[in-house]
Amino acid sequence: MHLRGVVLPDGEQRDVWISDGRVTFAPVEGARTLVADGFLVPGLVDAHCHPAIGPGGPTDLDGAVVNALADRDAGTLLIRDCGQPIDTRALQERADLPRIIRSGRHLALPKRYIPGLGVDLSHPDELPAAVAEQAADGDGWVKLVGDWIDRSVGDLAPLWPDDVLAEAIKVAHEAGARVTAHVFGEDALPGLINAGIDCLEHGTGLDLSLLAEMARRGTALVPTLINIENFPGIADSAGKYPVYAAHMRALHARVGELVGNALDAGVAVYAGSDAGGMIAHGRLVDELEALHRAGMTAEEALAAGSWAAREWLGHPGITEGAPADLLIYDTDPREDLSVLRSPKHIILRGAIIR
């Protein structure tokens, strides 16, 4: 195929060819022109997604395929799964599904996370060994549950002692894996950050001093803003735990400042929908628009869900020899993110999906 258009992020109009599923800037004899004028965007990236979790909870592989197709059809061509209840290697073998970076199973403690999703360790001291196992089984990422409601205290509380966290993250790094953690509240954050964690999911309890430390250490943030909109509903359903309910409402009230403060501090922020469970699959563009409303420019929000996220995750954009995973639009999505909802063409692994 031959494409001509403005190639993002550079913004230069140029000719692009696709041959054997890869991008090249060298002319390919006999290539047919698919588009002569458009905007070429590296495939979108959902950096927090759960293909094997749907509205009803954990799914089988057939359900995971349905979810992944919904993400693909909305332009998401690369997924960092943030914890899966089943082995999804079979999805990686399908050419019609987004590329998936597996993080394996959530690591938690009994009654300290959503039932059926993760691996419940019998004691916190088991975390380093469990991290080693997940690092060996995954694609370079391990997912921890950093905090959750502790019903004995009636509020969010950390799951892991600081020294155990430090050892577990050291084990992951020695195995060549990065570590991320679900975390809503404030108390778990210093231990996670000081232990050298690579990324935080949600991060609603972050303050300016912790954001500064994240920036110093190079810790990324995936704020999942559209999922945080569920906090008031979660609080409403937690009548037995009034302290927890009030805490969740307070965290929700503060989230409007989170992204702007993170950017001001120099923290890298990436887009993740948290699709699965409370968030339907295929909503990444909603998250990009939420990031824009929260303080990112439209181009920064698009980068957080496209070329910048690809670089962070080790996947190229539209460069010589890169896999041809890209989207084509009639108008510039940097000017209006709603354009992302209507790609003219979706190309995955060099094949036209749409």
C-alpha positions in Angstrom: 0.0 0.0 0.0 0.9 3.6 -0.5 -0.2 6.4 1.8 0.4 10.1 1.6 -0.4 12.5 4.4 0.8 14.4 7.4 2.7 11.9 9.6 2.4 12.4 13.3 4.0 13.4 15.6 6.5 15.2 13.3 3.7 16.9 11.3 5.5 16.5 8.0 3.6 15.6 4.9 5.2 12.6 3.2 4.8 9.4 1.3 4.6 6.1 3.3 4.5 2.6 1.9 3.5 -0.6 3.6 5.3 -3.8 2.5 5.2 -7.2 4.3 3.3 -5.6 7.2 5.9 -2.9 7.8 6.4 0.8 7.2 8.9 2.0 4.7 9.7 5.4 3.2 11.2 3.9 0.2 8.9 3.5 -2.8 7.4 0.1 -3.3 6.8 -0.9 -6.9 3.2 -1.7 -7.8 1.8 -0.4 -4.4 -1.8 0.9 -4.6 -2.6 4.2 -3.1 -5.0 3.9 -0.2 -5.1 7.6 0.7 -3.5 10.6 -1.0 -4.3 13.3 1.6 -4.9 12.7 5.3 -3.4 12.5 8.8 -1.4 9.4 9.7 -1.4 8.6 13.5 0.5 5.8 15.2 -2.1 3.3 16.6 -3.6 4.3 19.9 -2.4 2.8 23.1 -4.5 1.9 26.1 -2.0 1.7 28.9 -4.5 0.3 31.4 -6.9 -2.2 30.0 -8.3 -5.6 31.0 -9.4 -7.6 27.9 -10.3 -10.6 30.0 -12.6 -8.5 32.2 -16.0 -7.3 31.0 -19.1 -5.7 32.4 -20.0 -8.9 34.2 -16.5 -9.5 35.6 -13.9 -12.0 34.5 -14.5 -13.6 31.0 -13.3 -16.6 29.1 -11.2 -16.3 26.0 -14.2 -15.8 23.7 -15.3 -12.9 25.9 -11.8 -11.5 25.9 -11.8 -11.5 22.1 -15.1 -9.5 22.0 -13.6 -7.0 24.4 -10.3 -6.7 22.4 -12.3 -6.2 19.2 -14.2 -3.4 20.7 -10.9 -1.7 21.7 -9.5 -2.3 18.3 -12.5 -0.8 16.5 -12.1 2.3 18.6 -8.5 2.7 17.3 -6.6 1.0 20.2 -3.9 -1.1 18.5 -1.6 -1.6 21.5 -2.8 -2.6 25.0 -0.8 -2.9 28.2 -3.0 -5.2 30.2 -3.0 -4.3 33.8 -3.9 -7.6 35.3 -5.8 -10.5 33.8 -7.7 -13.3 35.5 -6.8 -15.8 32.7 -3.9 -16.6 30.4 -4.4 -14.4 27.3 -1.5 -15.7 25.2 -4.0 -17.0 22.6 -5.1 -13.4 22.0 -1.6 -12.4 21.1 -1.5 -15.0 18.4 -4.5 -13.5 16.5 -3.5 -11.0 13.7 -6.9 -9.3 13.9 -6.5 -8.2 17.6 -4.5 -5.4 19.1 -1.0 -6.2 20.3 -1.1 -7.0 24.0 1.6 -6.5 26.6 0.7 -9.0 29.4 1.2 -8.1 33.0 -0.1 -11.4 34.3 -2.2 -11.7 37.5 -2.9 -9.0 40.0 -0.9 -9.7 43.2 -3.0 -9.1 46.4 -3.9 -10.5 49.8 -7.1 -12.3 50.8 -10.2 -10.0 50.9 -8.0 -7.1 49.8 -9.1 -6.9 46.2 -11.9 -7.8 43.8 -12.6 -11.5 44.2 -11.5 -13.8 41.4 -9.2 -11.4 39.6 -5.8 -11.8 41.2 -3.5 -14.1 43.1 -4.2 -13.9 46.8 -1.0 -14.4 48.8 -1.3 -15.9 52.2 1.3 -13.5 53.7 2.9 -10.3 52.6 6.4 -11.8 52.8 5.4 -14.0 49.8 5.4 -11.0 47.5 9.0 -11.1 46.2 8.6 -14.7 45.1 5.2 -14.0 43.5 6.7 -11.1 41.7 9.5 -13.2 40.3 6.9 -15.8 39.1 4.8 -13.1 37.4 7.8 -11.4 35.9 8.9 -14.7 34.3 5.4 -15.4 33.0 4.6 -11.9 31.6 5.8 -9.5 29.0 7.9 -7.2 31.1 5.3 -5.9 33.6 4.0 -7.0 37.0 0.9 -5.6 38.6 0.5 -5.1 42.4 -2.5 -4.0 44.4 -1.0 -1.2 46.4 -4.1 -0.4 48.5 -7.7 -1.4 49.0 -10.3 -1.2 51.6 -9.3 -2.9 54.9 -12.6 -3.8 56.5 -11.0 -4.1 59.9 -10.2 -0.4 59.8 -13.0 0.7 57.5 -10.9 2.6 55.0 -8.3 2.3 52.3 -5.0 0.9 53.6 -1.7 -0.4 52.2 -1.3 -4.1 51.5 2.5 -4.4 51.8 5.3 -3.4 54.2 7.8 -1.0 52.8 10.7 -3.4 53.0 8.8 -6.2 51.3 7.9 -3.8 48.5 11.5 -2.7 48.0 12.6 -6.3 47.8 9.8 -7.3 45.4 10.5 -4.4 43.0 14.2 -5.2 43.1 13.4 -8.8 42.1 11.3 -7.6 39.2 14.0 -5.2 38.0 16.7 -7.9 38.2 14.4 -10.0 36.0 14.1 -7.2 33.5 10.5 -6.4 34.3 8.8 -3.2 35.4 6.2 -2.9 38.2 3.0 -0.9 38.4 0.4 -0.7 41.2 -3.2 0.0 41.7 -3.4 2.8 44.4 -6.3 5.1 45.3 -5.4 6.6 48.7 -2.5 8.4 50.3 -0.9 6.0 52.8 0.5 3.5 50.3 2.1 6.0 48.0 5.4 6.8 49.8 6.3 3.1 50.2 5.5 2.4 46.5 7.4 5.4 45.2 10.4 5.0 47.5 10.6 1.3 46.6 11.3 2.3 43.0 8.0 1.4 41.4 7.9 2.2 37.7 4.3 3.4 37.4 1.2 4.1 39.4 -2.3 3.5 38.3 -5.0 6.0 39.4 -2.9 7.8 41.9 -5.7 9.9 43.3 -4.0 10.5 46.6 -0.8 12.1 45.2 0.3 15.4 46.5 2.8 17.9 45.2 5.8 16.5 47.1 5.1 12.9 46.0 4.7 14.1 42.4 8.1 15.8 42.6 9.6 12.6 43.9 8.0 10.6 41.1 9.5 13.0 38.6 12.9 12.7 40.1 12.7 8.9 39.9 11.1 8.7 36.5 7.9 7.1 37.8 5.0 7.3 35.4 1.3 7.9 36.1 -1.7 6.4 34.4 -4.6 8.3 36.0 -7.6 6.5 34.5 -9.8 9.6 34.8 -13.0 8.1 33.4 -12.9 5.3 36.0 -12.4 7.7 38.8 -15.8 9.2 37.9 -17.2 6.0 39.5 -15.9 7.0 43.0 -19.1 8.7 44.1 -21.1 5.7 43.2 -18.6 3.4 45.0 -19.0 5.7 48.0 -22.8 5.5 47.8 -22.7 1.7 48.0 -20.3 1.6 51.0 -22.8 2.6 53.6 -21.3 0.1 56.1 -18.0 1.9 55.9 -18.6 5.7 56.3 -15.0 6.7 56.7 -14.1 4.8 53.4 -17.1 6.4 51.6 -16.1 9.9 52.7 -12.5 9.2 51.7 -13.5 8.1 48.2 -15.6 11.2 47.7 -12.7 13.4 48.9 -10.3 11.7 46.4 -12.8 12.3 43.6 -13.2 15.9 44.5 -9.4 16.4 44.2 -8.8 14.6 40.9 -9.4 17.7 38.8 -6.0 19.0 39.9 -4.1 15.7 39.5 -3.1 15.8 35.9 -2.1 19.4 35.9 0.0 19.0 39.0 1.7 16.0 37.6 2.5 17.8 34.4 3.8 20.8 36.3 6.0 18.5 38.3 7.5 16.8 35.2 5.8 13.4 35.7 5.1 11.4 32.5 1.4 10.8 32.2 -0.1 8.2 29.9 -3.7 7.3 28.9 -5.5 4.3 30.2 -9.2 3.7 30.2 -9.3 0.9 32.8 -11.7 -0.9 30.5 -13.1 -4.0 32.2 -15.7 -4.1 34.9 -17.0 -0.6 35.5 -15.7 0.8 32.2 -16.8 -0.5 28.8 -14.2 -1.5 26.3 -13.6 0.9 23.4 -13.6 4.1 25.5 -10.0 5.2 25.2 -10.9 8.4 23.3 -13.1 9.3 26.3 -10.0 9.1 28.4 -8.0 11.3 26.0 -10.7 13.9 26.1 -10.7 13.7 29.9 -6.9 14.3 30.0 -7.4 17.3 27.7 -10.1 18.7 30.1 -7.7 18.1 33.0 -5.0 20.3 31.6 -3.2 18.6 28.7 -3.3 20.2 25.3 -5.1 18.2 22.7 -1.7 17.2 21.2 -0.3 16.2 24.6 -3.4 14.0 25.3 -3.1 12.4 21.9 0.6 11.7 22.5 -0.2 10.2 25.9 -2.4 7.7 24.1 -0.3 7.2 20.9 3.4 8.0 20.1 4.6 8.9 23.6 3.0 5.8 25.1 4.4 3.7 22.4 7.9 4.9 23.1 7.4 4.3 26.8 6.3 0.7 26.2 9.0 0.0 23.6 6.8 0.0 20.5 7.7 2.3 17.6 5.3 4.7 15.8 5.4 5.4 12.1 9.1 4.9 11.5 11.2 3.0 9.0 10.8 -0.7 9.4 8.2 -0.4 12.2 5.1 -2.7 12.2 2.4 -1.0 10.2 -0.1 -0.2 13.0 -1.6 3.1 12.3 -4.8 5.2 11.9 -5.7 7.5 9.1 -8.0 10.5 9.5 -9.4 13.1 7.1 -8.7 16.0 9.5 -6.1 16.8 12.2 -6.9 15.1 15.5 -4.4 17.5 17.2 -6.9 20.2 16.6 -10.0 18.3 17.7 -9.7 15.0 19.6 -13.3 14.0 18.7 -11.9 13.3 15.2 -10.4 10.2 16.7 -13.8 8.7 16.9 -14.1 8.4 13.2 -10.9 6.9 11.6 -11.1 6.7 7.9 -8.8 3.6 8.0 -7.5 1.3 10.7 -4.4 -0.6 9.7 -3.1 -3.3 12.0 0.0 -5.5 11.1 -0.2 -4.0 7.6 -3.8 -5.2 7.0 -6.7 -2.9 6.5 -9.2 -3.5 9.4 -11.4 -0.6 8.3 
